[in-house]
Amino acid sequence: MPQSSLRVLVILAFLLLTSVECKRCSCPEQPPKKTWTEVILTELYFTLETFVRGFLMGYGSTILQDLLLKGKRAEEEVEKTKQFGLVVGIGLGCFLVGSSIFVPRSWRVAGFEL
């Protein structure tokens, strides 16, 4: 094999190896690990979000159901409905937070991704 052909093969091999290394270097980095305080704050935020969603769903559905089924009423009855809605909202919020123990957050979030 002539010397020039060997040089070309060495150069091609070098270019091939460096291009493979460049592809390895350009791959996305692993996300940085979170500290324990970041993990706790993240989980606290998502727990609070789940509770607020449950509360709003329970309170809103109670008020909506009462107003749609009973229609126009006195102010005293509306206040009772608001108090009942508050209790139902807190109950549903607690239920959703408790049920999130059995359903991981990644599964709940996956339903909202497009």
N, C-alpha and C positions, 0 to 999 in steps of 0.2 A: 504494500500500500504506500503510495507516495506520501511524502511529508506534508504537502499542502492539503491532501484529503484528510489526513489525520487531524490537522489543525482545524479544519472545517467541522469535523465530527466533534472535537473537543469544545469548540465554540458553541455548536448547536446543543450539545449536552449541557453546557453551562447555562445557556439561555433557557433551556427547558427546566432545569433545576431551579433557577432563580425565579422563573415565572410561577412555578409551583409554590415556592416559598412566599412569593408576593400574594398569591391567592390565600395562603394560610394567614398571612398577616392582615389581609383586608377583611377577613371574616368578622362578624360582629363580636364584640367583647362580651364576656359574661357580665350581667348587671352586678353592680357592687352589692355586697352583702349589707343588710340593714342591721343597725344596732338593736339591742333589746328594747330600748326606749322607743325607737321608731316602729318596731313591731307592735308594741303595746298600744301606742297612740293610733296606729292604723287600725288595729282590731277594735279599739274603743270607738273610733270614728264610725266604722261600719256597723257596729252594734247599735250605736245611737241612731244611725240612719235607718236601720231596720225597725227600731222602735218607733221612730217618728212616722215612717211610712205606715206601719200598722195602726198607730193612733189615728192618723188622718183618715185611713180607710174605714176604721170602726166608727169614728165620730161623724164623718161625712155620710156614711151609709145610713146611720141611725137618724140623723137629721133629715136626710132626703126621703127615707122611707116614711117617717112620721108626717112630713109635710105633704107628700104625695098621697098618702092614704087618708089622712084626716083633713087635709085642706086648711082653710083659714080657721084660726082659733084664737082664744084669748091669750093675753100676754103671760099669764100665770102658767098656762099649759105649755107654752113655748119654753119657759124657764125650766120646767120639769123635763122637757125633752132634751134641753141642753145638758142638764145634769146627768140624765141617763146616757146621753151620747158621750159625755166625758168618761163615765165608768166603762162603757163598752169600748171606747178608744183605748183606754189604758189596758183593759183586759186583752184586746186584740194585739196591741203592741207587745205586751208581755208574752203572749202566745207565740208570736212570730220570732221573738228573740229566743224563746225556749226551743222552738222547732228548728232554729238555725243550727242547733247542736247536731242534729241528725242530717241536715242538708248542707254540705260545704258551700262556702261563699263562691267558689269557682263555678259550681253548678248553677247557683242562683244568678250569677253575673252572666253566664254563658247564654242564658235565655234572652238577654237584652242586646247581645252583640249581633251585628249584621253580617 
